[in-house]
Amino acid sequence: MHLIVGAMPIIRFHGDLHTVPSDKLNSEQVRILCTSLLESKQVDEKQVDEFERNGYLCFGLIHPELEYFHVTLYRHRGSMEAAN
């Protein structure tokens, strides 16, 4: 999933990118979604500190029923954004 301020969410399905039909995301919506990823039990405090310090973090999330997801959180123009 790609969470970008000013764009509709984008998901990757079988290698292809697809826009999710919805309103464009604002900065607060993206911040809430990105913060929920940082607050997951799979991200430790050291990683959160790294993101706060550098404005960039790559990590993995494992969903028992789906698969492994590589996530990149970053700050862009003062807002949080995410891609996988």
N, C-alpha and C positions, 0 to 999 in steps of 0.2 A: 504494500500500500504506500502511496505517496501522499503526504499531507503537506500542502503548500498554501500559504496565505494567498487569498485572491483567486484560488482555483478550486474546482470540484475535486473531491477525492478520486484518486486513480488506484486501481488494483491491477496486479499482475496475475494473469490466469494462463497457465501453460505457456509462459514466456511472453505472452502478448499483454500490452497495457490497455486497460479499458477504463473510461471515465464512468464514475458512478453518478447516475442522474440525480442531482441534488443542487441545492444552493451552493454558491462558492463559499469556501471556508473563510472565516475572518480570523484575525490574530488570536483572539480569546479562545475560539473553538479549537484551533490547532494547539495552542498552549495547553489546554485541558487534556487533549488526547495524548500529546507528547509527555506531559507530566504523569499521566496514568501508566505509561510505559516505564518511566523512570521509577515509579513506585511499585512496580511488580516485584514479586519475591525473587525473581531471577536476576535482578540488578542489585549489586551490593553498594554499600555506602561509599566505598572507594571509587566506584564507577560514577556515582552521582557527583562526587567531588571533582572528578576529572572533567565531567561535562561542565560544571559550574566554572571551573578554572579555564578550560580551553574552548568552550563553546562548541565542542564536537565530541561525539562518542559513538563507537561501533560496538555492538554487542549482539548476542544471540538469544532468542527466546525459543523455548520448546513447548509445543502444545501436544499433549498426549494423544489426541485424536487426529491431529492434522500432520504437522511436521515441524522441522526446525526453520526458524525465520532469522535471517540476518537483518539487523536494524541499524540504521545510521541516523542519529539525532544531531542536529546542528542548528546554529543560530545564523539567520540570514536577514540582513537589514533590520536587526533588532528583534526579530521574531524567531520563535522555535519552529523548526520544520523537521520532517522525517521522511525517510525513504527506506525501502527494503529491496 
